[in-house]
């Protein structure tokens, strides 16, 4: 057993009875049929097929994400902040997702301090691995290489080899997760300064909160950027269990891979253009629009033509559509709210609003897009860019720092629940043809 802090104490007190329920329900109701699955669902990427046990958050197609029952506006109201008009601290969201209860100021302070302390022990070889890569390699390559390199520090691997009782796996997992989360802002800021600021690194300030420190290490000292970073880190943290980054982390973790291997798998998925890389691609799409039209304030008609040309050339409009959501993403809405409050006149924000006026109708006209509304990525880059974080390639990495909070919390719960190795069944095309009576 590792050092017992009060959060771990609460976690195991809540976790053990729930682990018992998971065992009992499986034993007593394991043969209960809970759903039917269509061929269409399988062929469209298992959409809507309930196949994962996830406790950290839940996604409603119309309402959007709720973290342990709390919507984003509720989190903004109820999670601890550094000032009345500030944004919620990601430490508080981590606490909520881990324990299912709202934290108080002391809980958040405990996590800020603990993460600041753990962040001091990053092994030098994580930086050496980054430095061995060309600066031109995408920040996600550098980020993920450093994550994998840090797995030399895995408590989980050592505990497993030492023959730990499997009911205690959650404990080294918690330790590894806390270490990993604490270190990601340092790694991300290092990559940012290495690639874009002539290797002029800025030391962490242990008196700052986790997200404020990230802004500081990246070179941004204004309170407004720190607020934006806190909000960004809260809203990107989790999106139920089936999205690519969460599912990949969970799947690899089910083989009892350590948190570094598991999270790295999730980050490889986040780097895909249909997932987290969309935030960078939105900026490329906007930049090309401005370059082609020679203005950052195009007319409605110009935006319409540009969006149609994108579709006609067989590409997607990045930042729009979603596999689950069927309305405007509340993560888009809250960022728009932030922009309207602080920088309503920023040209990129005005452009985002114009696109929001035009694109949903165009996507609806295609007759095939299930959700024509903007997702989180439609505005996040424009907001960062308006505040001077103009280097698009780092946006997915920032998303990744935040995503750690949700997917790694779930990984602790996966080990608490004692979930087994994941192994769905696959079939070849002949099997599906036979099953539905398909005629050539
Ligand atoms: N632009 C153009 N076409 C789109 C579209 C968009 N924004 N969104 C969906 N479509 C198309 C699909 O490509 C698909 O076309 P085909 O039938 O020709 O293959 C059709 O509409 C039906 O797709 P869907 O069922 O509505 O959407 P999916 O669940 O298959 O895909 C995606 C969801 C998010 C991948 C999709 O909407 C998309 O590609 N959006 C643009 C990329 C993007 O913004 N990704 C980020 C999503 C949020 C996220 O994960 N962030 O990290």
Boltz pocket constraint, residues with backbone or C-beta under 6 A from the ligand:
constraints:
  - pocket:
      binder: B
      contacts: [[A, 44], [A, 243], [A, 273], [A, 274], [A, 275], [A, 276], [A, 277], [A, 278], [A, 311], [A, 315], [A, 316], [A, 317], [A, 318], [A, 319], [A, 320], [A, 321], [A, 322], [A, 323], [A, 324], [A, 363], [A, 368], [A, 369], [A, 370], [A, 371], [A, 375], [A, 376], [A, 377]]
      max_distance: 6.0
